[in-house]
Amino acid sequence: MGGAIWSRTENLKHLRHTLNAIPPQSKWLNWTTNRPPGLSITAYLEIILVYSARKKSNDIILINNWKETETKYMQYLSSITNKKILSVGPLIGQTDESIQDDQDSDIIEWLDKRDPFSTVYAVFGSESVWSTENIQEIAHGIESSNVNFLWVLRFPGSEVEQVLPEGFLSRVKERGMVVSRWVPHAKIMRHTSIGGFLNHCGWNSTVECIHFGVPLIAMPFNMDQFITANYAVEHGMALKVQRDEKGGLKREEIAKAIRNVIMEKKLGEELSKKSKELSEKIRLEEEKEINQEAVEELRNLCLMNKKEKSI
């Protein structure tokens, strides 16, 4: 089980208080569920999460997070599931930096020409599918920010040009790059030109943001991403894009958030400092413990299962 809603519970008395971070449903945020009639999305999610954790684990639940900031949340999860909660994170995908793909060279070469911390890197994950309306609002926000950008945009069933505002690519060609293929994510995140990460706040992406010490421009899409965004803001490593009263995206707010992080050097430096400080604490924790508790518990569990099978 990954570190989703569990490890970012703000109110330890009840999970539903945390889920209030999710804005109301609107035309911008259309999610559907098969929950029973009359049951709120909050209560429904709580039931699913607790049931899932109990059903899928034996005596232990492993979470891709860290003790440094989440001990009390892990204790809460343990109390409502009657399971032992162990941190095994942060788990970051490793890449061989010595391998240079010809397809990647144009991206890195383009970034090499940008000034340090002058570029926003925009990625919204492989599972979040934004509407054309959302994509166009994001594009207008990025364009009006007047900031360098690298935008990884995948839109199923359509060419990228078809979902972007008319003339967008030609207007931003001097300071922007839009790609729809796989990119060397780790190389980009640690590139000196990157000054901000515009992202949907999936937990893995947030972990990576902390790991690389890049300021996060939080633009959550649905479900636990809103809670993760609040978590990042509270720890001083993110600036959240504000939405309208119906939960919709506003190009003006997107542009404002990007400019504040990239152009307001003091804010960008503060966010980066907080992110790097947390990253360093996590690394020290890793070096000190090397998740020894989790290793030992899993070893004992395997030995116990082996013993039971032999009887």
ZIURMO-V194781 format. One line per field, one symbol per residue. psi: psi as a letter, one per 40 degrees, with the letter a starting at -180 (. if undefined). burial: 1 if it has 24 or more other C-alpha atoms within 12 Angstrom, else 0. A space follows every 50 residues. Layout:
psi->???
burial->???
This chain:
psi->higbddefhdhedhddddeeehiiiaedghiiifiihehidddddddddd dddddeiceihhhgaiddeedddddddddeefihhhheahhhhhiheehh hdddddddddddeiihfehhhhhfiedhhiiddddddddddddedfiiih hhhhhheiidddeiiheddddeddeihhieiiigdddddeieeheihhie fidddddddddefhhhhhgidibeddddddddddeeeihhhiiaeeeiih dddddddddddddgdddddddddddddddddddddddddffddddddddd ddddddddde.
burial->11111111110000110111111100011000000000001100110011 00110000011111111101001111110110011111111000000000 00000011011001001111111110011101011111111111111111 11111000010011100110010011111100111111111111111111 11111111111111111111111111111111101111111110001111 11111111111110001111111111111001100100001001000000 00000000000
